[in-house]
């Protein structure tokens, strides 16, 4: 990259847009650990590799690491096969490469929105979908409907495998759903550009896309 941008901005954008990442831990490169921390913090799946387990910090040894031996005559092919297998498995189940600590859903604290604001967001979402070439008539309904005369929210029910759309995170697929009441109802979604996230559905603006 030769454009005059801030390096950390480029790194952050790359991490956010990646479906998964590979972290080479050999020789304790501080930049790698910084970037790995950023990826874990936003629940991005990461595959760890190293030429020695001694190069893996104690905090990361609970995570499976692909260790390769450069003294082996066929080490390159072996690492390529291991990485290919790991990538395929992670793409099928992204949460498998995310430490449990970073899968915990944090319920955001937001003020109650007026019905006018909700309608405005719905219109903005329709514009985004039209820009992507999607049919506005097939646009789903919001998970949350804020009614000024009712003191609670009415969430729509979701199932694993459904395609959804979030105003901030874009399109994604529901991986899991937990909880029953409006306060503990949450969904785990794998967003195409943002990775896997847990959303508290009592506050999330999530739309169900048509099949």
Secondary structure as GFF3:
##gff-version 3
##sequence-region A 1 211
A	DSSP	alpha_helix	7	17	.	.	.	ID=ss1
A	DSSP	beta_strand	21	24	.	.	.	ID=ss2
A	DSSP	three_ten_helix	26	28	.	.	.	ID=ss3
A	DSSP	alpha_helix	30	41	.	.	.	ID=ss4
A	DSSP	beta_strand	46	50	.	.	.	ID=ss5
A	DSSP	three_ten_helix	53	55	.	.	.	ID=ss6
A	DSSP	three_ten_helix	58	60	.	.	.	ID=ss7
A	DSSP	beta_strand	65	67	.	.	.	ID=ss8
A	DSSP	alpha_helix	75	92	.	.	.	ID=ss9
A	DSSP	three_ten_helix	94	97	.	.	.	ID=ss10
A	DSSP	three_ten_helix	100	103	.	.	.	ID=ss11
A	DSSP	alpha_helix	115	131	.	.	.	ID=ss12
A	DSSP	three_ten_helix	136	138	.	.	.	ID=ss13
A	DSSP	beta_strand	163	166	.	.	.	ID=ss14
A	DSSP	beta_strand	170	178	.	.	.	ID=ss15
A	DSSP	beta_strand	186	191	.	.	.	ID=ss16
A	DSSP	beta_strand	195	200	.	.	.	ID=ss17
A	DSSP	beta_strand	206	208	.	.	.	ID=ss18
###
